[in-house]
């Protein structure tokens, strides 16, 4: 891993915590496919989870990037994004 970055910010999500992961494009696509195959609700932004639309694009720690949001079983908000 070349870099590790933590951004602490309030997001007013329904669950307990918000975890964001930056992935290489191939891994991002693989996770998205697994989320869809598992029937997990997702969305293009944190306030659109459940719309089951394709990934969106939002600004993050390294600038704009494709993003996807979903909840884990404990209602933690999971965000994946790719800068590649």
N, CA, C and O atoms as a CHARMM CRD file, in Angstrom:
* protein
*
  336
    1    1 UNK  N      0.84800  -1.15800   0.00000 PROA 1      0.00000
    2    1 UNK  CA     0.00000   0.00000   0.00000 PROA 1      0.00000
    3    1 UNK  C      0.90100   1.23100   0.00000 PROA 1      0.00000
    4    1 UNK  O      1.78900   1.36300   0.84300 PROA 1      0.00000
    5    2 UNK  N      0.66800   2.11600  -0.94000 PROA 2      0.00000
    6    2 UNK  CA     1.47700   3.32100  -1.05000 PROA 2      0.00000
    7    2 UNK  C      1.10000   4.37700  -0.02700 PROA 2      0.00000
    8    2 UNK  O      1.96100   5.12000   0.44600 PROA 2      0.00000
    9    3 UNK  N     -0.17000   4.45100   0.31800 PROA 3      0.00000
   10    3 UNK  CA    -0.61200   5.50300   1.22700 PROA 3      0.00000
   11    3 UNK  C     -1.83200   5.03700   2.00500 PROA 3      0.00000
   12    3 UNK  O     -2.61800   4.21700   1.53100 PROA 3      0.00000
   13    4 UNK  N     -1.96800   5.56600   3.18200 PROA 4      0.00000
   14    4 UNK  CA    -3.14100   5.30300   4.01500 PROA 4      0.00000
   15    4 UNK  C     -3.63700   6.65100   4.49100 PROA 4      0.00000
   16    4 UNK  O     -2.86400   7.46400   4.99800 PROA 4      0.00000
   17    5 UNK  N     -4.93400   6.88900   4.32800 PROA 5      0.00000
   18    5 UNK  CA    -5.47900   8.19300   4.67100 PROA 5      0.00000
   19    5 UNK  C     -6.77600   8.00500   5.43400 PROA 5      0.00000
   20    5 UNK  O     -7.60600   7.18100   5.04900 PROA 5      0.00000
   21    6 UNK  N     -6.96200   8.74900   6.49800 PROA 6      0.00000
   22    6 UNK  CA    -8.20800   8.73100   7.26200 PROA 6      0.00000
   23    6 UNK  C     -8.82700  10.11800   7.19800 PROA 6      0.00000
   24    6 UNK  O     -8.16700  11.12300   7.46000 PROA 6      0.00000
   25    7 UNK  N    -10.10700  10.15400   6.84400 PROA 7      0.00000
   26    7 UNK  CA   -10.84300  11.41500   6.84200 PROA 7      0.00000
   27    7 UNK  C    -11.97200  11.27000   7.84900 PROA 7      0.00000
   28    7 UNK  O    -12.83500  10.40600   7.68800 PROA 7      0.00000
   29    8 UNK  N    -11.98200  12.09500   8.88000 PROA 8      0.00000
   30    8 UNK  CA   -13.03400  12.06200   9.89900 PROA 8      0.00000
   31    8 UNK  C    -13.99300  13.20900   9.63500 PROA 8      0.00000
   32    8 UNK  O    -13.60700  14.37800   9.63300 PROA 8      0.00000
   33    9 UNK  N    -15.25800  12.84900   9.41300 PROA 9      0.00000
   34    9 UNK  CA   -16.25100  13.87400   9.11600 PROA 9      0.00000
   35    9 UNK  C    -17.63500  13.34600   9.47900 PROA 9      0.00000
   36    9 UNK  O    -17.89600  12.15800   9.29500 PROA 9      0.00000
   37   10 UNK  N    -18.53100  14.19500   9.99000 PROA 10     0.00000
   38   10 UNK  CA   -19.90100  13.75400  10.27400 PROA 10     0.00000
   39   10 UNK  C    -20.69900  13.62300   8.97800 PROA 10     0.00000
   40   10 UNK  O    -20.65400  14.50600   8.12100 PROA 10     0.00000
   41   11 UNK  N    -21.42400  12.52400   8.84400 PROA 11     0.00000
   42   11 UNK  CA   -22.20700  12.30200   7.61600 PROA 11     0.00000
   43   11 UNK  C    -23.69200  12.17100   7.89100 PROA 11     0.00000
   44   11 UNK  O    -24.47900  12.12200   6.94600 PROA 11     0.00000
   45   12 UNK  N    -24.10600  12.11200   9.14700 PROA 12     0.00000
   46   12 UNK  CA   -25.52900  11.97600   9.49300 PROA 12     0.00000
   47   12 UNK  C    -26.16200  10.74400   8.85800 PROA 12     0.00000
   48   12 UNK  O    -27.25700  10.82300   8.29900 PROA 12     0.00000
   49   13 UNK  N    -25.47800   9.61100   8.94200 PROA 13     0.00000
   50   13 UNK  CA   -25.99000   8.37600   8.36800 PROA 13     0.00000
   51   13 UNK  C    -26.89200   7.66500   9.37000 PROA 13     0.00000
   52   13 UNK  O    -26.88200   7.97900  10.56000 PROA 13     0.00000
   53   14 UNK  N    -27.66700   6.71100   8.88100 PROA 14     0.00000
   54   14 UNK  CA   -28.60800   5.97300   9.72300 PROA 14     0.00000
   55   14 UNK  C    -27.89900   5.02800  10.67700 PROA 14     0.00000
   56   14 UNK  O    -28.39100   4.78000  11.77800 PROA 14     0.00000
   57   15 UNK  N    -26.76600   4.50500  10.27900 PROA 15     0.00000
   58   15 UNK  CA   -26.06500   3.49700  11.07700 PROA 15     0.00000
   59   15 UNK  C    -25.10500   4.10600  12.06300 PROA 15     0.00000
   60   15 UNK  O    -25.23800   5.26400  12.45800 PROA 15     0.00000
   61   16 UNK  N    -24.14600   3.31600  12.45300 PROA 16     0.00000
   62   16 UNK  CA   -23.23700   3.72200  13.51300 PROA 16     0.00000
   63   16 UNK  C    -21.98300   4.41200  12.98600 PROA 16     0.00000
   64   16 UNK  O    -21.55300   5.42200  13.54300 PROA 16     0.00000
   65   17 UNK  N    -21.40500   3.88900  11.94100 PROA 17     0.00000
   66   17 UNK  CA   -20.14600   4.41300  11.41800 PROA 17     0.00000
   67   17 UNK  C    -20.17000   4.43400   9.89400 PROA 17     0.00000
   68   17 UNK  O    -20.98500   3.76500   9.25900 PROA 17     0.00000
   69   18 UNK  N    -19.26900   5.20500   9.33100 PROA 18     0.00000
   70   18 UNK  CA   -19.10400   5.29300   7.87900 PROA 18     0.00000
   71   18 UNK  C    -17.67700   4.87900   7.56200 PROA 18     0.00000
   72   18 UNK  O    -16.72700   5.52300   8.00800 PROA 18     0.00000
   73   19 UNK  N    -17.52100   3.81100   6.79500 PROA 19     0.00000
   74   19 UNK  CA   -16.20900   3.32200   6.39500 PROA 19     0.00000
   75   19 UNK  C    -16.06400   3.47800   4.88500 PROA 19     0.00000
   76   19 UNK  O    -16.93500   3.05700   4.12300 PROA 19     0.00000
   77   20 UNK  N    -14.96600   4.08200   4.46200 PROA 20     0.00000
   78   20 UNK  CA   -14.72700   4.30400   3.03800 PROA 20     0.00000
   79   20 UNK  C    -13.43100   3.62500   2.63400 PROA 20     0.00000
   80   20 UNK  O    -12.42700   3.69000   3.34300 PROA 20     0.00000
   81   21 UNK  N    -13.47400   2.96700   1.46900 PROA 21     0.00000
   82   21 UNK  CA   -12.32300   2.23700   0.96000 PROA 21     0.00000
   83   21 UNK  C    -12.07200   2.63300  -0.48800 PROA 21     0.00000
   84   21 UNK  O    -12.98700   2.62200  -1.31100 PROA 21     0.00000
   85   22 UNK  N    -10.82900   2.98100  -0.79200 PROA 22     0.00000
   86   22 UNK  CA   -10.42600   3.24300  -2.17300 PROA 22     0.00000
   87   22 UNK  C     -9.81100   1.95900  -2.72100 PROA 22     0.00000
   88   22 UNK  O     -8.89900   1.38900  -2.12300 PROA 22     0.00000
   89   23 UNK  N    -10.31800   1.51900  -3.85400 PROA 23     0.00000
   90   23 UNK  CA    -9.89100   0.25500  -4.45700 PROA 23     0.00000
   91   23 UNK  C     -9.39500   0.47000  -5.87700 PROA 23     0.00000
   92   23 UNK  O     -9.81500   1.42000  -6.53900 PROA 23     0.00000
   93   24 UNK  N     -8.50900  -0.39600  -6.35800 PROA 24     0.00000
   94   24 UNK  CA    -8.19200  -0.37400  -7.78600 PROA 24     0.00000
   95   24 UNK  C     -9.46500  -0.66600  -8.58900 PROA 24     0.00000
   96   24 UNK  O    -10.37300  -1.31900  -8.07500 PROA 24     0.00000
   97   25 UNK  N     -9.54700  -0.20400  -9.80900 PROA 25     0.00000
   98   25 UNK  CA   -10.77400  -0.32400 -10.60900 PROA 25     0.00000
   99   25 UNK  C    -11.29300  -1.75800 -10.71500 PROA 25     0.00000
  100   25 UNK  O    -12.49500  -1.98700 -10.58000 PROA 25     0.00000
  101   26 UNK  N    -10.41600  -2.71300 -10.95300 PROA 26     0.00000
  102   26 UNK  CA   -10.86300  -4.10200 -11.09300 PROA 26     0.00000
  103   26 UNK  C    -11.49800  -4.61200  -9.80500 PROA 26     0.00000
  104   26 UNK  O    -12.49600  -5.33200  -9.85300 PROA 26     0.00000
  105   27 UNK  N    -10.93600  -4.25100  -8.66000 PROA 27     0.00000
  106   27 UNK  CA   -11.50700  -4.66800  -7.38100 PROA 27     0.00000
  107   27 UNK  C    -12.82900  -3.94700  -7.10300 PROA 27     0.00000
  108   27 UNK  O    -13.76600  -4.55100  -6.58100 PROA 27     0.00000
  109   28 UNK  N    -12.90700  -2.67000  -7.44600 PROA 28     0.00000
  110   28 UNK  CA   -14.15000  -1.91300  -7.30300 PROA 28     0.00000
  111   28 UNK  C    -15.26300  -2.60600  -8.09200 PROA 28     0.00000
  112   28 UNK  O    -16.35500  -2.83000  -7.56900 PROA 28     0.00000
  113   29 UNK  N    -14.98200  -2.94100  -9.34900 PROA 29     0.00000
  114   29 UNK  CA   -15.97600  -3.61500 -10.19800 PROA 29     0.00000
  115   29 UNK  C    -16.36100  -4.97700  -9.63500 PROA 29     0.00000
  116   29 UNK  O    -17.52700  -5.36600  -9.70100 PROA 29     0.00000
  117   30 UNK  N    -15.38700  -5.71100  -9.07700 PROA 30     0.00000
  118   30 UNK  CA   -15.67300  -7.02900  -8.50400 PROA 30     0.00000
  119   30 UNK  C    -16.55500  -6.91200  -7.26300 PROA 30     0.00000
  120   30 UNK  O    -17.48100  -7.70300  -7.08500 PROA 30     0.00000
  121   31 UNK  N    -16.27200  -5.92600  -6.39900 PROA 31     0.00000
  122   31 UNK  CA   -17.11000  -5.71800  -5.20700 PROA 31     0.00000
  123   31 UNK  C    -18.52000  -5.31200  -5.62300 PROA 31     0.00000
  124   31 UNK  O    -19.49600  -5.81200  -5.06400 PROA 31     0.00000
  125   32 UNK  N    -18.63700  -4.42000  -6.58800 PROA 32     0.00000
  126   32 UNK  CA   -19.95000  -3.99600  -7.06600 PROA 32     0.00000
  127   32 UNK  C    -20.74100  -5.19900  -7.59200 PROA 32     0.00000
  128   32 UNK  O    -21.93300  -5.32300  -7.31400 PROA 32     0.00000
  129   33 UNK  N    -20.09400  -6.07100  -8.34000 PROA 33     0.00000
  130   33 UNK  CA   -20.76500  -7.26700  -8.86300 PROA 33     0.00000
  131   33 UNK  C    -21.22300  -8.17700  -7.71800 PROA 33     0.00000
  132   33 UNK  O    -22.31000  -8.75200  -7.78400 PROA 33     0.00000
  133   34 UNK  N    -20.40800  -8.31100  -6.67800 PROA 34     0.00000
  134   34 UNK  CA   -20.77900  -9.15000  -5.53500 PROA 34     0.00000
  135   34 UNK  C    -21.93600  -8.53700  -4.75500 PROA 34     0.00000
  136   34 UNK  O    -22.81700  -9.26300  -4.29400 PROA 34     0.00000
  137   35 UNK  N    -21.95100  -7.22800  -4.60000 PROA 35     0.00000
  138   35 UNK  CA   -23.06000  -6.54300  -3.92500 PROA 35     0.00000
  139   35 UNK  C    -24.35800  -6.79500  -4.68800 PROA 35     0.00000
  140   35 UNK  O    -25.38200  -7.13300  -4.09300 PROA 35     0.00000
  141   36 UNK  N    -24.30800  -6.63000  -5.99400 PROA 36     0.00000
  142   36 UNK  CA   -25.50200  -6.87100  -6.82200 PROA 36     0.00000
  143   36 UNK  C    -25.94900  -8.33300  -6.73200 PROA 36     0.00000
  144   36 UNK  O    -27.13500  -8.60800  -6.55300 PROA 36     0.00000
  145   37 UNK  N    -25.00700  -9.26600  -6.85500 PROA 37     0.00000
  146   37 UNK  CA   -25.33900 -10.69600  -6.83200 PROA 37     0.00000
  147   37 UNK  C    -25.94600 -11.11200  -5.49500 PROA 37     0.00000
  148   37 UNK  O    -26.78300 -12.01400  -5.44700 PROA 37     0.00000
  149   38 UNK  N    -25.52900 -10.46000  -4.41300 PROA 38     0.00000
  150   38 UNK  CA   -26.04100 -10.79200  -3.07800 PROA 38     0.00000
  151   38 UNK  C    -27.37700 -10.12400  -2.77900 PROA 38     0.00000
  152   38 UNK  O    -27.99400 -10.40600  -1.75100 PROA 38     0.00000
  153   39 UNK  N    -27.82700  -9.24700  -3.66300 PROA 39     0.00000
  154   39 UNK  CA   -29.09600  -8.56300  -3.44600 PROA 39     0.00000
  155   39 UNK  C    -29.02100  -7.48400  -2.37700 PROA 39     0.00000
  156   39 UNK  O    -30.03700  -7.12800  -1.78100 PROA 39     0.00000
  157   40 UNK  N    -27.82700  -6.96200  -2.13100 PROA 40     0.00000
  158   40 UNK  CA   -27.64200  -5.90700  -1.13800 PROA 40     0.00000
  159   40 UNK  C    -28.06700  -4.57400  -1.75600 PROA 40     0.00000
  160   40 UNK  O    -27.67500  -4.25500  -2.87900 PROA 40     0.00000
  161   41 UNK  N    -28.86300  -3.80400  -1.02800 PROA 41     0.00000
  162   41 UNK  CA   -29.27300  -2.49000  -1.52200 PROA 41     0.00000
  163   41 UNK  C    -28.06200  -1.56500  -1.56800 PROA 41     0.00000
  164   41 UNK  O    -27.21900  -1.59100  -0.67100 PROA 41     0.00000
  165   42 UNK  N    -27.98200  -0.75900  -2.60100 PROA 42     0.00000
  166   42 UNK  CA   -26.85300   0.14600  -2.77300 PROA 42     0.00000
  167   42 UNK  C    -27.33200   1.43100  -3.39700 PROA 42     0.00000
  168   42 UNK  O    -28.49600   1.55700  -3.77700 PROA 42     0.00000
  169   43 UNK  N    -26.42400   2.38800  -3.50100 PROA 43     0.00000
  170   43 UNK  CA   -26.77600   3.66100  -4.11800 PROA 43     0.00000
  171   43 UNK  C    -25.54300   4.42900  -4.54800 PROA 43     0.00000
  172   43 UNK  O    -24.42300   4.09600  -4.16000 PROA 43     0.00000
  173   44 UNK  N    -25.75800   5.46300  -5.35700 PROA 44     0.00000
  174   44 UNK  CA   -24.65000   6.25800  -5.87400 PROA 44     0.00000
  175   44 UNK  C    -24.13800   7.30700  -4.88400 PROA 44     0.00000
  176   44 UNK  O    -23.09900   7.92300  -5.12400 PROA 44     0.00000
  177   45 UNK  N    -24.86000   7.51900  -3.76400 PROA 45     0.00000
  178   45 UNK  CA   -24.43500   8.44700  -2.72000 PROA 45     0.00000
  179   45 UNK  C    -24.98600   7.94100  -1.39300 PROA 45     0.00000
  180   45 UNK  O    -25.84200   7.05700  -1.36800 PROA 45     0.00000
  181   46 UNK  N    -24.49200   8.50600  -0.28500 PROA 46     0.00000
  182   46 UNK  CA   -24.88600   7.98300   1.02500 PROA 46     0.00000
  183   46 UNK  C    -26.37200   8.15000   1.30000 PROA 46     0.00000
  184   46 UNK  O    -26.94300   7.34800   2.03900 PROA 46     0.00000
  185   47 UNK  N    -27.01400   9.15500   0.73700 PROA 47     0.00000
  186   47 UNK  CA   -28.44000   9.36100   1.00400 PROA 47     0.00000
  187   47 UNK  C    -29.33500   8.71000  -0.05000 PROA 47     0.00000
  188   47 UNK  O    -30.54700   8.92200  -0.06000 PROA 47     0.00000
  189   48 UNK  N    -28.72800   7.91200  -0.94100 PROA 48     0.00000
  190   48 UNK  CA   -29.51700   7.22300  -1.96100 PROA 48     0.00000
  191   48 UNK  C    -29.34500   5.70400  -1.91300 PROA 48     0.00000
  192   48 UNK  O    -29.63400   5.01700  -2.89300 PROA 48     0.00000
  193   49 UNK  N    -28.87400   5.17700  -0.77400 PROA 49     0.00000
  194   49 UNK  CA   -28.77400   3.72800  -0.62900 PROA 49     0.00000
  195   49 UNK  C    -30.18000   3.15100  -0.74600 PROA 49     0.00000
  196   49 UNK  O    -31.11600   3.65100  -0.12200 PROA 49     0.00000
  197   50 UNK  N    -30.32300   2.11600  -1.53300 PROA 50     0.00000
  198   50 UNK  CA   -31.62000   1.49700  -1.76600 PROA 50     0.00000
  199   50 UNK  C    -32.19100   1.82100  -3.12600 PROA 50     0.00000
  200   50 UNK  O    -33.14000   1.17000  -3.56500 PROA 50     0.00000
  201   51 UNK  N    -31.63500   2.81600  -3.80600 PROA 51     0.00000
  202   51 UNK  CA   -32.10600   3.15100  -5.15300 PROA 51     0.00000
  203   51 UNK  C    -31.57800   2.16000  -6.17900 PROA 51     0.00000
  204   51 UNK  O    -32.10000   2.06400  -7.29000 PROA 51     0.00000
  205   52 UNK  N    -30.52700   1.41800  -5.79500 PROA 52     0.00000
  206   52 UNK  CA   -29.94000   0.38500  -6.65100 PROA 52     0.00000
  207   52 UNK  C    -29.61100   0.90300  -8.04800 PROA 52     0.00000
  208   52 UNK  O    -29.85300   0.23700  -9.05500 PROA 52     0.00000
  209   53 UNK  N    -29.05700   2.09900  -8.07500 PROA 53     0.00000
  210   53 UNK  CA   -28.58100   2.67700  -9.32800 PROA 53     0.00000
  211   53 UNK  C    -27.10700   2.35300  -9.48300 PROA 53     0.00000
  212   53 UNK  O    -26.47000   1.85400  -8.55500 PROA 53     0.00000
  213   54 UNK  N    -26.58100   2.63200 -10.63300 PROA 54     0.00000
  214   54 UNK  CA   -25.15700   2.38600 -10.82700 PROA 54     0.00000
  215   54 UNK  C    -24.34500   3.33500  -9.95000 PROA 54     0.00000
  216   54 UNK  O    -24.89300   4.29100  -9.40000 PROA 54     0.00000
  217   55 UNK  N    -23.04000   3.08100  -9.81400 PROA 55     0.00000
  218   55 UNK  CA   -22.21600   3.96800  -8.99000 PROA 55     0.00000
  219   55 UNK  C    -22.32100   5.42400  -9.42200 PROA 55     0.00000
  220   55 UNK  O    -22.54100   5.73100 -10.59300 PROA 55     0.00000
  221   56 UNK  N    -22.15900   6.30900  -8.44600 PROA 56     0.00000
  222   56 UNK  CA   -22.16200   7.73700  -8.71900 PROA 56     0.00000
  223   56 UNK  C    -20.74300   8.26600  -8.77700 PROA 56     0.00000
  224   56 UNK  O    -19.78300   7.49800  -8.84400 PROA 56     0.00000
  225   57 UNK  N    -20.62000   9.57500  -8.75000 PROA 57     0.00000
  226   57 UNK  CA   -19.30000  10.18900  -8.66200 PROA 57     0.00000
  227   57 UNK  C    -19.36800  11.31200  -7.64300 PROA 57     0.00000
  228   57 UNK  O    -20.18700  12.22400  -7.75500 PROA 57     0.00000
  229   58 UNK  N    -18.49900  11.23200  -6.65000 PROA 58     0.00000
  230   58 UNK  CA   -18.45700  12.23100  -5.59700 PROA 58     0.00000
  231   58 UNK  C    -17.02100  12.60400  -5.29800 PROA 58     0.00000
  232   58 UNK  O    -16.08900  11.86700  -5.62100 PROA 58     0.00000
  233   59 UNK  N    -16.85800  13.75700  -4.67800 PROA 59     0.00000
  234   59 UNK  CA   -15.53000  14.20600  -4.28300 PROA 59     0.00000
  235   59 UNK  C    -15.12700  13.48700  -3.00100 PROA 59     0.00000
  236   59 UNK  O    -15.94900  13.27700  -2.10900 PROA 59     0.00000
  237   60 UNK  N    -13.86700  13.11600  -2.92000 PROA 60     0.00000
  238   60 UNK  CA   -13.34500  12.43800  -1.73800 PROA 60     0.00000
  239   60 UNK  C    -11.97900  12.96700  -1.37100 PROA 60     0.00000
  240   60 UNK  O    -11.59200  14.05800  -1.78900 PROA 60     0.00000
  241   61 UNK  N    -11.25900  12.20100  -0.59700 PROA 61     0.00000
  242   61 UNK  CA    -9.96000  12.62800  -0.08400 PROA 61     0.00000
  243   61 UNK  C     -8.95600  12.93900  -1.19200 PROA 61     0.00000
  244   61 UNK  O     -8.06100  13.76400  -1.01100 PROA 61     0.00000
  245   62 UNK  N     -9.11000  12.27000  -2.34800 PROA 62     0.00000
  246   62 UNK  CA    -8.18600  12.48700  -3.46400 PROA 62     0.00000
  247   62 UNK  C     -8.88200  13.10100  -4.67300 PROA 62     0.00000
  248   62 UNK  O     -8.37300  13.02000  -5.79100 PROA 62     0.00000
  249   63 UNK  N    -10.04100  13.71500  -4.45400 PROA 63     0.00000
  250   63 UNK  CA   -10.76900  14.34400  -5.54200 PROA 63     0.00000
  251   63 UNK  C    -11.96500  13.51900  -5.98100 PROA 63     0.00000
  252   63 UNK  O    -12.32100  12.54600  -5.31600 PROA 63     0.00000
  253   64 UNK  N    -12.59900  13.89700  -7.10200 PROA 64     0.00000
  254   64 UNK  CA   -13.77200  13.17800  -7.59400 PROA 64     0.00000
  255   64 UNK  C    -13.42000  11.75100  -8.02100 PROA 64     0.00000
  256   64 UNK  O    -12.34200  11.48800  -8.55300 PROA 64     0.00000
  257   65 UNK  N    -14.36200  10.84000  -7.77100 PROA 65     0.00000
  258   65 UNK  CA   -14.13800   9.44200  -8.12500 PROA 65     0.00000
  259   65 UNK  C    -15.46900   8.70100  -8.16200 PROA 65     0.00000
  260   65 UNK  O    -16.41800   9.10700  -7.49200 PROA 65     0.00000
  261   66 UNK  N    -15.55200   7.61100  -8.94000 PROA 66     0.00000
  262   66 UNK  CA   -16.73500   6.76300  -8.89400 PROA 66     0.00000
  263   66 UNK  C    -16.91400   6.19700  -7.48300 PROA 66     0.00000
  264   66 UNK  O    -15.95300   5.74400  -6.86300 PROA 66     0.00000
  265   67 UNK  N    -18.15200   6.22800  -6.98300 PROA 67     0.00000
  266   67 UNK  CA   -18.44600   5.77100  -5.62400 PROA 67     0.00000
  267   67 UNK  C    -19.67300   4.87600  -5.60000 PROA 67     0.00000
  268   67 UNK  O    -20.54600   4.96000  -6.46400 PROA 67     0.00000
  269   68 UNK  N    -19.71800   4.01400  -4.58800 PROA 68     0.00000
  270   68 UNK  CA   -20.86100   3.14800  -4.34900 PROA 68     0.00000
  271   68 UNK  C    -21.02200   3.02200  -2.84500 PROA 68     0.00000
  272   68 UNK  O    -20.03700   2.85500  -2.12500 PROA 68     0.00000
  273   69 UNK  N    -22.25800   3.10200  -2.36400 PROA 69     0.00000
  274   69 UNK  CA   -22.55900   3.03100  -0.94000 PROA 69     0.00000
  275   69 UNK  C    -23.53200   1.89800  -0.67000 PROA 69     0.00000
  276   69 UNK  O    -24.42700   1.62600  -1.47100 PROA 69     0.00000
  277   70 UNK  N    -23.34800   1.23700   0.47600 PROA 70     0.00000
  278   70 UNK  CA   -24.27600   0.20900   0.93700 PROA 70     0.00000
  279   70 UNK  C    -24.07500   0.02800   2.43200 PROA 70     0.00000
  280   70 UNK  O    -23.08800   0.50600   2.99200 PROA 70     0.00000
  281   71 UNK  N    -25.02100  -0.67100   3.08800 PROA 71     0.00000
  282   71 UNK  CA   -24.93300  -0.91200   4.52800 PROA 71     0.00000
  283   71 UNK  C    -24.50900  -2.35100   4.78700 PROA 71     0.00000
  284   71 UNK  O    -24.90600  -3.27000   4.07200 PROA 71     0.00000
  285   72 UNK  N    -23.69100  -2.53000   5.82800 PROA 72     0.00000
  286   72 UNK  CA   -23.38500  -3.88700   6.26000 PROA 72     0.00000
  287   72 UNK  C    -24.52200  -4.34900   7.18000 PROA 72     0.00000
  288   72 UNK  O    -25.41800  -3.55900   7.47900 PROA 72     0.00000
  289   73 UNK  N    -24.50800  -5.59600   7.63000 PROA 73     0.00000
  290   73 UNK  CA   -25.61800  -6.08700   8.46600 PROA 73     0.00000
  291   73 UNK  C    -25.82600  -5.31000   9.76400 PROA 73     0.00000
  292   73 UNK  O    -26.91600  -5.35400  10.33300 PROA 73     0.00000
  293   74 UNK  N    -24.80300  -4.59700  10.24400 PROA 74     0.00000
  294   74 UNK  CA   -24.92900  -3.80900  11.46700 PROA 74     0.00000
  295   74 UNK  C    -25.27100  -2.34900  11.19200 PROA 74     0.00000
  296   74 UNK  O    -25.18400  -1.50800  12.08700 PROA 74     0.00000
  297   75 UNK  N    -25.65700  -2.05000   9.96200 PROA 75     0.00000
  298   75 UNK  CA   -26.04200  -0.69800   9.53200 PROA 75     0.00000
  299   75 UNK  C    -24.87400   0.28800   9.50000 PROA 75     0.00000
  300   75 UNK  O    -25.08300   1.50000   9.56600 PROA 75     0.00000
  301   76 UNK  N    -23.65200  -0.22200   9.39800 PROA 76     0.00000
  302   76 UNK  CA   -22.51900   0.65600   9.13000 PROA 76     0.00000
  303   76 UNK  C    -22.57000   1.00200   7.65000 PROA 76     0.00000
  304   76 UNK  O    -22.80000   0.12700   6.81400 PROA 76     0.00000
  305   77 UNK  N    -22.35900   2.26400   7.32300 PROA 77     0.00000
  306   77 UNK  CA   -22.35700   2.69000   5.93200 PROA 77     0.00000
  307   77 UNK  C    -20.99400   2.38200   5.32800 PROA 77     0.00000
  308   77 UNK  O    -19.96800   2.84500   5.82600 PROA 77     0.00000
  309   78 UNK  N    -20.98700   1.60200   4.26100 PROA 78     0.00000
  310   78 UNK  CA   -19.76100   1.23900   3.55800 PROA 78     0.00000
  311   78 UNK  C    -19.71600   2.02900   2.25900 PROA 78     0.00000
  312   78 UNK  O    -20.68200   2.04300   1.49700 PROA 78     0.00000
  313   79 UNK  N    -18.61400   2.67100   2.01800 PROA 79     0.00000
  314   79 UNK  CA   -18.38400   3.40400   0.76900 PROA 79     0.00000
  315   79 UNK  C    -17.17900   2.79900   0.09500 PROA 79     0.00000
  316   79 UNK  O    -16.13000   2.62400   0.71600 PROA 79     0.00000
  317   80 UNK  N    -17.32800   2.47200  -1.19900 PROA 80     0.00000
  318   80 UNK  CA   -16.16800   2.07000  -1.97700 PROA 80     0.00000
  319   80 UNK  C    -16.02000   3.06900  -3.11400 PROA 80     0.00000
  320   80 UNK  O    -17.00700   3.57200  -3.65000 PROA 80     0.00000
  321   81 UNK  N    -14.79100   3.34400  -3.46900 PROA 81     0.00000
  322   81 UNK  CA   -14.52000   4.26600  -4.56900 PROA 81     0.00000
  323   81 UNK  C    -13.26200   3.81700  -5.26200 PROA 81     0.00000
  324   81 UNK  O    -12.46800   3.05500  -4.70900 PROA 81     0.00000
  325   82 UNK  N    -13.08300   4.29500  -6.48100 PROA 82     0.00000
  326   82 UNK  CA   -11.86900   3.99500  -7.21700 PROA 82     0.00000
  327   82 UNK  C    -11.32400   5.26900  -7.83500 PROA 82     0.00000
  328   82 UNK  O    -12.06300   6.05300  -8.43000 PROA 82     0.00000
  329   83 UNK  N    -10.02300   5.46600  -7.68700 PROA 83     0.00000
  330   83 UNK  CA    -9.36200   6.59900  -8.31000 PROA 83     0.00000
  331   83 UNK  C     -8.62700   6.17500  -9.57000 PROA 83     0.00000
  332   83 UNK  O     -8.06700   7.00600 -10.28400 PROA 83     0.00000
  333   84 UNK  N     -8.63400   4.85600  -9.84000 PROA 84     0.00000
  334   84 UNK  CA    -7.90400   4.32500 -11.00900 PROA 84     0.00000
  335   84 UNK  C     -8.77500   4.28800 -12.18100 PROA 84     0.00000
  336   84 UNK  O     -8.34400   3.87300 -13.25700 PROA 84     0.00000
